[in-house]
Amino acid sequence: MNTLVIGSQWGDEGKGKVIDFLTEDADIVVRSQGGSNAGHTVIAHGKKYVLHLVPSGILWPGKLNVIGNGVVINPTSLVEEMAYLRNLGVDITPQNLLLSDRAHVVLPIHKEIDAAQEEALGDHKIGTTKQGIGPTYADKVRRIGIRMADFIDPAHLEIVLKARIATANEELVRLGHPAADPQETLRAVMEAAGELRPHITDTIPVLNRATKTGKSILFEGAQGAMLDVDFGTYPYVTSSNTSAGGCCTGSGVPPTGIDKIIGVCKAYTTRVGAGPFVSEDADLADYLHGLGREFGATTGRPRRCGWADGVVLRFSAMFNGFDEMAMTNLDGLDACEEIKICTAYKLGDRTLEFPPALISEWEKCTPIYEILPGWMQDTTKCTSWKQLPTNCQAYLKRFGEIIGCPIGSVGVGPDRSQTLSVPH
Ligand code: IMP
């Protein structure tokens, strides 16, 4: 049984908790896109871990973890993350963590180019995580990237690194930035390569053989579908395919090998970084921030907040092919007298069921809301669907109808026990 877990909005939907829940039954956990721009907070065995690149199956003994070919790996960040996990008592070996030899490498210079490009955009900046993600994927499609396979032979690695550092430095200078120290860059990457070398292999046959022998794979999506470079709020997106299709191209497991696709959404919407957000609502943001919710896990920055956007979720459920939606953070709405769901967008005299492709049009859209009565009760102690207030049950049912995808589970708090099944 191979399952995909995909963020259906702009990331930070609480995928970590859903993934942790499903990891128990998985033999292998795979990351197939993005890089250390992701930040998964996972509470396992009573301890809190923040993971960026390493799949969360690492927190479980006996699980294989794979970083697939679609991921961009920053070698120094990965070595640091492995050290952080080892310090917390996590066992990491070349047997339980495999890195695809086709995954592309983020160099320190890519981070500097990312920052320089953002600066050059001025008021139009994307609001990237400055982890060098975009410039590394750009190298991939320009066919000038360095891949993990280049790490295997140190003499070869030194040659390709020196060449790329030189051209990347020319790019930095063109952007008006000082060149990076080539010796220091070379040293840092060569050192990290030495640590990572034993983990590098061709992961594609490993995953396909596992599928054939009945092993279960869990694909851990990073970011969210609206940050997908094809389907998201382009250009305010990340540079990978964060949607279901990206799990196949980013791992080498074919579409026929996928059994179940679970979308994760919040009961409302949040986003970090710039870009259109039709159902954004300042009062809801004040209310959620006042509860101490919706501050970035890594940066502590307040996230932008708004009501559930049915247009985005309907689109997301369609192009991802979600079998069901796992909703998180329902308890965040416990004290709201009324709750809005955006059912369509108004654009001039047009009513849109799906978002427009042009960002200039998306920015002009206004929300058409359906307003439902709140439940005004604490849901955090509810342990089953039957215990949820009637208005809350009605919200979940209506939510599923609007987005065209049933809600399969709902989270009413951060604890593992605070996830309830929703009948559908
Ligand atoms: P990049 O992925 O660093 O290039 O950033 C591009 C956009 O994606 C920015 O708006 C980021 O804030 C957003 N982004 C990237 N990773 C995440 C994530 O894990 N959660 C939420 N937003 C993200």
Boltz pocket constraint, residues with backbone or C-beta under 6 A from the ligand:
constraints:
  - pocket:
      binder: B
      contacts: [[A, 10], [A, 11], [A, 12], [A, 37], [A, 38], [A, 39], [A, 126], [A, 127], [A, 128], [A, 129], [A, 130], [A, 131], [A, 132], [A, 133], [A, 134], [A, 222], [A, 223], [A, 224], [A, 227], [A, 236], [A, 237], [A, 238], [A, 239], [A, 272], [A, 273], [A, 274]]
      max_distance: 6.0
